Amino acid sequence: MTAAGFQVARGSLTHTTNPTPAVVIALAIAIATTLQGCFVEIKRHVVGNWEAKGDYLEAFKVVPAGATQDPFLNSCSDASLSPSLQCNGHGLCMSWYSDDTDWEDSSTEDVNSNSTSPRGPKFCRCDRNWAGPECDIQRKSQMTAFLLSMSTGFLGVDQFYLGWTGWGVAKLLTFGGGGLWWIFDVVRIGSSPVATPDSYRVAADVDHWVFLLCFLSFAGVLAFAFSIWSFHREQTRKALEVLILRAEAQAPSIQHYG
């Protein structure tokens, strides 16, 4: 085939293999036509998700002893209660808008006062070891969880104490994730208050300096134990090598004697 013929054949081949715009448009229309009729059902709800949840006022309302009066928002709403009875004695009533802990009825506001601080409802500010709207839920101790994590964390005891039974079983079966999970939880639990299944964190009763001191001591004990194990392993290996060399040295004499 001559060069001219080859160029002609090549041009015709290129012309026949490249699709024309009309073919591309027709193919796109055909694909779009096949998509017609597809029905995608969009789920809808009549009641909003925020309305479907329980009412906070109904779930956490305070019913006075003897039910002689209607329920109210919280114990801080009853000015007649003694401060020792408010928040179950485990907290203080704090204003929603300010840090003033003294009860102030907005209806008795002094019109001549120049104070512009807003007033509103008051809520319980619980002590360190308590939680809940009325401070009636005792938090778990971070110190206890931290000590359990250092001592028996490789067995998952710290997770069992916190209430994470599934994680505790997994940690027990894997022997603390080969040690990595164990050390990770020691740092995680000791450095900050962790969450529990009841949505409340543990009581922050571990100071940062206490965590650092305990963790450094813990790391030192682990390093010392590892060094002893490594030294004993090396001594055992060397003793085994000496026994093998002695056996090899005595083997020719035994064979000659035989």
C-alpha positions as a Markdown table, in Angstrom:
| # | Residue | x | y | z |
|---|---|---|---|---|
| 1 | Met | 0.0 | 0.0 | 0.0 |
| 2 | Thr | 1.3 | 3.4 | -0.9 |
| 3 | Ala | 1.7 | 6.3 | 1.5 |
| 4 | Ala | -1.2 | 8.2 | -0.1 |
| 5 | Gly | -3.5 | 5.1 | 0.2 |
| 6 | Phe | -2.5 | 4.6 | 3.8 |
| 7 | Gln | -3.4 | 8.3 | 4.6 |
| 8 | Val | -6.8 | 7.9 | 2.9 |
| 9 | Ala | -7.6 | 4.7 | 4.8 |
| 10 | Arg | -6.5 | 6.2 | 8.0 |
| 11 | Gly | -8.7 | 9.2 | 7.5 |
| 12 | Ser | -11.7 | 7.1 | 6.7 |
| 13 | Leu | -11.1 | 5.0 | 9.7 |
| 14 | Thr | -10.9 | 8.0 | 11.9 |
| 15 | His | -14.0 | 9.5 | 10.4 |
| 16 | Thr | -16.0 | 6.3 | 11.0 |
| 17 | Thr | -14.9 | 5.7 | 14.6 |
| 18 | Asn | -15.5 | 9.2 | 16.0 |
| 19 | Pro | -19.2 | 9.6 | 17.0 |
| 20 | Thr | -21.0 | 12.7 | 15.6 |
| 21 | Pro | -22.6 | 15.2 | 18.0 |
| 22 | Ala | -26.0 | 14.0 | 16.7 |
| 23 | Val | -25.3 | 10.4 | 17.9 |
| 24 | Val | -24.1 | 11.7 | 21.3 |
| 25 | Ile | -27.3 | 13.8 | 21.7 |
| 26 | Ala | -29.5 | 10.9 | 20.6 |
| 27 | Leu | -27.8 | 8.5 | 23.1 |
| 28 | Ala | -28.2 | 11.1 | 25.9 |
| 29 | Ile | -31.9 | 11.4 | 25.1 |
| 30 | Ala | -32.3 | 7.7 | 25.1 |
| 31 | Ile | -30.6 | 7.4 | 28.5 |
| 32 | Ala | -32.7 | 10.2 | 29.9 |
| 33 | Thr | -35.9 | 8.6 | 28.6 |
| 34 | Thr | -35.1 | 5.3 | 30.4 |
| 35 | Leu | -34.9 | 7.2 | 33.7 |
| 36 | Gln | -38.4 | 8.5 | 33.4 |
| 37 | Gly | -40.8 | 6.7 | 35.7 |
| 38 | Cys | -38.4 | 6.2 | 38.5 |
| 39 | Phe | -40.2 | 6.8 | 41.8 |
| 40 | Val | -38.2 | 7.9 | 44.8 |
| 41 | Glu | -40.3 | 7.9 | 48.0 |
| 42 | Ile | -39.3 | 10.7 | 50.4 |
| 43 | Lys | -40.2 | 9.9 | 53.9 |
| 44 | Arg | -42.1 | 12.6 | 55.7 |
| 45 | His | -43.3 | 12.9 | 59.3 |
| 46 | Val | -46.3 | 14.8 | 60.5 |
| 47 | Val | -44.8 | 15.7 | 63.9 |
| 48 | Gly | -41.4 | 17.3 | 64.1 |
| 49 | Asn | -38.6 | 15.4 | 65.7 |
| 50 | Trp | -38.2 | 18.0 | 68.4 |
| 51 | Glu | -41.9 | 17.6 | 69.2 |
| 52 | Ala | -41.7 | 13.8 | 69.2 |
| 53 | Lys | -39.3 | 13.9 | 72.1 |
| 54 | Gly | -40.6 | 14.0 | 75.7 |
| 55 | Asp | -41.3 | 17.4 | 77.2 |
| 56 | Tyr | -38.5 | 18.5 | 79.5 |
| 57 | Leu | -41.0 | 20.1 | 81.9 |
| 58 | Glu | -42.9 | 16.9 | 82.1 |
| 59 | Ala | -39.9 | 14.7 | 82.5 |
| 60 | Phe | -38.0 | 16.7 | 85.1 |
| 61 | Lys | -40.8 | 18.6 | 86.9 |
| 62 | Val | -40.7 | 18.7 | 90.7 |
| 63 | Val | -43.7 | 17.5 | 92.6 |
| 64 | Pro | -43.8 | 18.9 | 96.2 |
| 65 | Ala | -44.1 | 16.6 | 99.1 |
| 66 | Gly | -47.7 | 15.7 | 99.8 |
| 67 | Ala | -48.8 | 17.1 | 96.4 |
| 68 | Thr | -50.6 | 20.0 | 98.0 |
| 69 | Gln | -49.6 | 22.3 | 95.1 |
| 70 | Asp | -49.0 | 22.0 | 91.4 |
| 71 | Pro | -45.7 | 20.8 | 90.1 |
| 72 | Phe | -43.1 | 23.4 | 89.2 |
| 73 | Leu | -40.0 | 23.7 | 87.0 |
| 74 | Asn | -37.4 | 22.9 | 89.6 |
| 75 | Ser | -36.7 | 23.2 | 93.3 |
| 76 | Cys | -35.1 | 26.6 | 92.6 |
| 77 | Ser | -38.5 | 27.9 | 91.6 |
| 78 | Asp | -39.9 | 27.6 | 95.1 |
| 79 | Ala | -38.6 | 30.5 | 97.1 |
| 80 | Ser | -40.1 | 29.0 | 100.3 |
| 81 | Leu | -37.7 | 26.1 | 100.2 |
| 82 | Ser | -34.6 | 26.2 | 102.4 |
| 83 | Pro | -31.3 | 26.4 | 100.4 |
| 84 | Ser | -30.3 | 23.1 | 102.0 |
| 85 | Leu | -33.4 | 21.4 | 100.4 |
| 86 | Gln | -33.0 | 23.0 | 97.0 |
| 87 | Cys | -31.1 | 20.8 | 94.5 |
| 88 | Asn | -31.4 | 17.9 | 97.0 |
| 89 | Gly | -28.7 | 19.6 | 99.0 |
| 90 | His | -26.1 | 18.8 | 96.4 |
| 91 | Gly | -25.9 | 22.1 | 94.6 |
| 92 | Leu | -26.7 | 25.8 | 94.3 |
| 93 | Cys | -29.5 | 27.7 | 92.5 |
| 94 | Met | -27.9 | 29.7 | 89.8 |
| 95 | Ser | -29.6 | 32.4 | 87.6 |
| 96 | Trp | -29.8 | 31.6 | 83.9 |
| 97 | Tyr | -28.4 | 35.0 | 83.1 |
| 98 | Ser | -26.0 | 35.9 | 85.9 |
| 99 | Asp | -23.9 | 34.4 | 88.5 |
| 100 | Asp | -26.0 | 35.7 | 91.4 |
| 101 | Thr | -26.9 | 32.9 | 93.7 |
| 102 | Asp | -29.4 | 34.9 | 95.8 |
| 103 | Trp | -33.1 | 34.4 | 95.1 |
| 104 | Glu | -34.5 | 37.5 | 93.4 |
| 105 | Asp | -38.1 | 37.7 | 92.3 |
| 106 | Ser | -38.4 | 39.6 | 89.1 |
| 107 | Ser | -41.8 | 41.0 | 90.2 |
| 108 | Thr | -40.0 | 42.9 | 93.1 |
| 109 | Glu | -37.5 | 44.6 | 90.8 |
| 110 | Asp | -36.6 | 48.0 | 92.0 |
| 111 | Val | -37.7 | 50.5 | 89.3 |
| 112 | Asn | -35.2 | 53.0 | 90.6 |
| 113 | Ser | -32.3 | 50.6 | 90.3 |
| 114 | Asn | -29.8 | 51.3 | 87.5 |
| 115 | Ser | -28.9 | 47.7 | 87.2 |
| 116 | Thr | -29.5 | 46.4 | 83.6 |
| 117 | Ser | -28.7 | 42.7 | 84.3 |
| 118 | Pro | -31.5 | 40.6 | 83.0 |
| 119 | Arg | -33.5 | 38.2 | 85.2 |
| 120 | Gly | -34.8 | 34.8 | 84.4 |
| 121 | Pro | -35.4 | 31.3 | 85.8 |
| 122 | Lys | -32.9 | 29.6 | 88.0 |
| 123 | Phe | -31.5 | 26.1 | 87.7 |
| 124 | Cys | -29.4 | 23.8 | 89.9 |
| 125 | Arg | -25.6 | 24.0 | 89.6 |
| 126 | Cys | -24.6 | 20.7 | 91.0 |
| 127 | Asp | -21.6 | 19.9 | 93.1 |
| 128 | Arg | -18.7 | 18.0 | 91.5 |
| 129 | Asn | -19.9 | 14.6 | 92.4 |
| 130 | Trp | -23.5 | 15.0 | 91.4 |
| 131 | Ala | -25.5 | 15.5 | 88.2 |
| 132 | Gly | -29.0 | 15.8 | 86.8 |
| 133 | Pro | -31.5 | 18.6 | 86.8 |
| 134 | Glu | -32.1 | 18.2 | 90.5 |
| 135 | Cys | -28.6 | 17.0 | 91.4 |
| 136 | Asp | -29.9 | 13.6 | 92.4 |
| 137 | Ile | -27.6 | 11.4 | 90.3 |
| 138 | Gln | -24.2 | 10.6 | 91.8 |
| 139 | Arg | -21.4 | 10.6 | 89.3 |
| 140 | Lys | -18.8 | 7.8 | 89.2 |
| 141 | Ser | -15.3 | 8.7 | 90.4 |
| 142 | Gln | -12.6 | 9.6 | 87.9 |
| 143 | Met | -10.0 | 8.6 | 90.5 |
| 144 | Thr | -11.5 | 5.2 | 91.0 |
| 145 | Ala | -11.7 | 4.6 | 87.3 |
| 146 | Phe | -8.1 | 5.8 | 86.8 |
| 147 | Leu | -6.7 | 3.5 | 89.5 |
| 148 | Leu | -8.7 | 0.6 | 88.1 |
| 149 | Ser | -7.4 | 1.4 | 84.6 |
| 150 | Met | -3.8 | 1.3 | 85.8 |
| 151 | Ser | -4.0 | -1.8 | 88.0 |
| 152 | Thr | -6.5 | -4.1 | 86.2 |
| 153 | Gly | -7.2 | -2.2 | 83.0 |
| 154 | Phe | -5.8 | -5.0 | 80.9 |
| 155 | Leu | -8.7 | -7.1 | 82.1 |
| 156 | Gly | -11.3 | -4.5 | 81.3 |
| 157 | Val | -12.3 | -3.7 | 84.9 |
| 158 | Asp | -12.2 | 0.0 | 84.3 |
| 159 | Gln | -14.8 | -0.3 | 81.5 |
| 160 | Phe | -17.0 | -2.5 | 83.7 |
| 161 | Tyr | -16.8 | 0.1 | 86.4 |
| 162 | Leu | -17.8 | 2.9 | 84.0 |
| 163 | Gly | -20.7 | 0.9 | 82.7 |
| 164 | Trp | -19.4 | 0.0 | 79.3 |
| 165 | Thr | -19.9 | -3.8 | 79.6 |
| 166 | Gly | -19.3 | -4.5 | 75.9 |
| 167 | Trp | -16.0 | -2.7 | 75.8 |
| 168 | Gly | -15.0 | -4.4 | 79.0 |
| 169 | Val | -15.6 | -7.9 | 77.5 |
| 170 | Ala | -13.7 | -6.9 | 74.4 |
| 171 | Lys | -10.8 | -5.6 | 76.5 |
| 172 | Leu | -10.8 | -8.7 | 78.6 |
| 173 | Leu | -10.7 | -11.1 | 75.6 |
| 174 | Thr | -7.9 | -9.2 | 73.9 |
| 175 | Phe | -6.0 | -8.8 | 77.1 |
| 176 | Gly | -6.1 | -5.0 | 76.9 |
| 177 | Gly | -5.6 | -5.0 | 73.1 |
| 178 | Gly | -2.2 | -6.4 | 73.5 |
| 179 | Gly | -1.3 | -3.7 | 76.0 |
| 180 | Leu | -1.9 | -0.7 | 73.6 |
| 181 | Trp | -5.6 | -0.4 | 74.6 |
| 182 | Trp | -4.7 | -0.6 | 78.2 |
| 183 | Ile | -2.1 | 2.2 | 78.0 |
| 184 | Phe | -4.5 | 4.3 | 75.9 |
| 185 | Asp | -7.3 | 4.1 | 78.4 |
| 186 | Val | -4.9 | 4.9 | 81.3 |
| 187 | Val | -4.1 | 8.2 | 79.5 |
| 188 | Arg | -7.7 | 8.9 | 78.4 |
| 189 | Ile | -9.3 | 8.2 | 81.8 |
| 190 | Gly | -6.7 | 10.0 | 83.9 |
| 191 | Ser | -6.4 | 13.1 | 81.7 |
| 192 | Ser | -10.0 | 14.1 | 81.5 |
| 193 | Pro | -13.5 | 13.1 | 82.8 |
| 194 | Val | -14.8 | 10.4 | 80.5 |
| 195 | Ala | -18.5 | 9.8 | 79.6 |
| 196 | Thr | -20.6 | 7.0 | 81.0 |
| 197 | Pro | -23.7 | 5.3 | 79.5 |
| 198 | Asp | -26.1 | 7.5 | 81.4 |
| 199 | Ser | -24.8 | 10.6 | 79.5 |
| 200 | Tyr | -23.0 | 12.0 | 82.5 |
| 201 | Arg | -19.3 | 12.3 | 82.8 |
| 202 | Val | -17.4 | 11.0 | 85.8 |
| 203 | Ala | -16.6 | 13.4 | 88.6 |
| 204 | Ala | -13.4 | 15.4 | 87.9 |
| 205 | Asp | -11.6 | 14.5 | 91.1 |
| 206 | Val | -8.2 | 13.9 | 89.6 |
| 207 | Asp | -5.9 | 17.0 | 89.4 |
| 208 | His | -3.6 | 17.3 | 86.4 |
| 209 | Trp | -0.5 | 17.1 | 88.5 |
| 210 | Val | -1.8 | 13.9 | 90.2 |
| 211 | Phe | -2.4 | 12.4 | 86.8 |
| 212 | Leu | 1.1 | 13.2 | 85.6 |
| 213 | Leu | 2.7 | 11.9 | 88.8 |
| 214 | Cys | 0.7 | 8.7 | 88.7 |
| 215 | Phe | 1.3 | 8.1 | 85.0 |
| 216 | Leu | 5.0 | 8.7 | 85.2 |
| 217 | Ser | 5.2 | 6.2 | 88.1 |
| 218 | Phe | 3.1 | 3.8 | 86.1 |
| 219 | Ala | 5.3 | 4.1 | 83.1 |
| 220 | Gly | 8.4 | 3.7 | 85.3 |
| 221 | Val | 7.0 | 0.5 | 86.8 |
| 222 | Leu | 6.2 | -0.9 | 83.3 |
| 223 | Ala | 9.7 | 0.0 | 82.0 |
| 224 | Phe | 11.4 | -1.6 | 85.0 |
| 225 | Ala | 9.3 | -4.8 | 84.6 |
| 226 | Phe | 10.1 | -4.9 | 80.9 |
| 227 | Ser | 13.8 | -4.4 | 81.6 |
| 228 | Ile | 13.8 | -7.3 | 84.1 |
| 229 | Trp | 11.9 | -9.5 | 81.7 |
| 230 | Ser | 14.3 | -8.6 | 78.9 |
| 231 | Phe | 17.4 | -9.2 | 81.1 |
| 232 | His | 16.1 | -12.6 | 82.2 |
| 233 | Arg | 15.3 | -13.6 | 78.6 |
| 234 | Glu | 18.8 | -12.6 | 77.5 |
| 235 | Gln | 20.4 | -14.5 | 80.4 |
| 236 | Thr | 18.3 | -17.6 | 79.5 |
| 237 | Arg | 19.4 | -17.3 | 75.8 |
| 238 | Lys | 23.1 | -17.1 | 76.7 |
| 239 | Ala | 22.8 | -20.0 | 79.1 |
| 240 | Leu | 21.2 | -22.1 | 76.4 |
| 241 | Glu | 24.0 | -21.2 | 74.0 |
| 242 | Val | 26.6 | -22.2 | 76.5 |
| 243 | Leu | 24.9 | -25.6 | 77.0 |
| 244 | Ile | 24.8 | -26.1 | 73.2 |
| 245 | Leu | 28.5 | -25.3 | 72.9 |
| 246 | Arg | 29.4 | -27.7 | 75.7 |
| 247 | Ala | 27.4 | -30.4 | 74.2 |
| 248 | Glu | 29.1 | -29.9 | 70.8 |
| 249 | Ala | 32.5 | -29.9 | 72.5 |
| 250 | Gln | 31.8 | -33.2 | 74.3 |
| 251 | Ala | 30.3 | -34.9 | 71.3 |
| 252 | Pro | 33.6 | -35.9 | 69.5 |
| 253 | Ser | 35.1 | -37.4 | 72.7 |
| 254 | Ile | 32.0 | -39.4 | 73.4 |
| 255 | Gln | 31.9 | -40.7 | 69.8 |
| 256 | His | 35.7 | -41.6 | 70.0 |
| 257 | Tyr | 35.1 | -43.5 | 73.3 |
| 258 | Gly | 32.3 | -45.4 | 71.7 |
